[in-house]
């Protein structure tokens, strides 16, 4: 009698929960090990991350430059495209872009020639080199002017306390001029190392502006591949609000710089003030720093005029610049900048102090738009909280 042997098959059923737990433990242990390794070699890790970030930023800098130029020039291209080239408005975007670039080139060229003319012993039109020379000449000349003013104050036999206050004020303005001049020279000196990136950025920005609709269509297609529809909608809303706050301010301020630089330079030339064009350009760019910039620029012009052969011109310059600043604040800025920022003066002062202390002149330039953006999103969040009954649900 034969026995039938039956094969016993054991089925293995994997425990996916146990597998996930093991995977999480492994990943957590690896993360802890990397953190310990990073802490023990913190300096090397920071150096590696800094170097990597710098390399990535260098590689992408032409794109960032192109995006910046595109963002600033887009309204000008739109004006040429819609207002001037009314015939066939959809097919002449490249022509409008070319007209916008030519306009900018003309403005930069005129500014360069103005700086060249203001230089003593200039050897030709070289925008960056001549700008650096002009700043060096002005800061050096202003140091001598401050010494002359101190001597002149001493000749007036003023009270000791009043003389000390005046000298402190002159020393403060001189320090601001020298420090700002040194930082501007340092920034301009670095431009030479980024010539290729700047040129590539300008070329790319031309194509961004000329083929705006195509670029936007491809960008939306890329977003659809990477993100969900809800996420894309949130990103679009975020950019829409950011653009609402920043667009009018940034573009308007750039136009205000050009207008005020020309007006102040012309007034100071008529009054025969030394360094008229340099002071005009400095005053125009100083308007990018609300409140503080215009005051310092006016004081600089008055001090330069006071040290001249006819001190009465200082009074004329002071009156003229105060009038121009009033025109700028009450007529020009509301027209070209609008009310997209709408910050309380105390908030402006605090933001200038904080950003200036942390990041210097560059921080003061971005203080107002960044603060305005933070304020806008804060109130948006507070409004949503209030609308949802304080539960935080949208």
C-alpha angles and dihedrals in degrees: 000000000000122000118223113223114210118207113236112219117198113203116211114216111196117226104226093185090057090047092052090048091052091047091051092048090050093049092046092049090048091050092050090049091050091048092051090047090049094050092049090050098032096142093050092046092050090048091051093047092047092049092047092049092048091050092050092047091050092051093047097039094099089056092049091048090049092049091049093050091045093051093049098043099040094090091050091050089049091053092052091042099049107021102038106023094050093153112088093351095183096055103046102064093115091052091050089050091052091050091051092051091048090052091053092046090052092051093048091046092050090048090049093051091047090054091045092052091050092056120093111234096002116184099206144303111316108145103200096035093046092046090053091047091048092052092047091048092048096047091047092047092046091055089056090045090055090053090050091050092051090052091047091050089052090053091057090067090226123174113285093242094048091047091051092050092049092049091048090052092049091047091050094051091045090052091050092049094048095045094046091046092051092051093047091049090050091052093046092048090059093056091082091065092054100046094114092047091048093050091048090047092052092049092047091048090055091057091043090055097039094049097032096143093049092048092049092048092052091045091054090048090052091050091050089055094050106035142035121257092253092052092048089051091053092047090050092051091048092052092044092056093043091051091048091057100038107032099069093041099048098041093040093050092051090053090045090054091056094046096047094042090056095043096046093044091051093048093049092046090053089050089048094235117168116252088016096159094043092049090046093053092044090049091049093052091041087066087071085074103063119230096346098057098053093046094051092046091051091049091049092053092047093049093049090050092046091057092053130094092271111043089186087076088069089065091048091048092047093051093045094049093046089053091048092049090051090050089048095049097043104033115013102041096046089051100046102027104030125191101298091118101042099170127165112251091241090054089050092052093048093047091049091050095048098043092040092052092049103038108014121222093345089056091052090052094055097034098093100044093044092048091047090051092050090048092050094052092043091056091044090054092045090050092051091048091051092047091052093048094256094296095116092236117133 
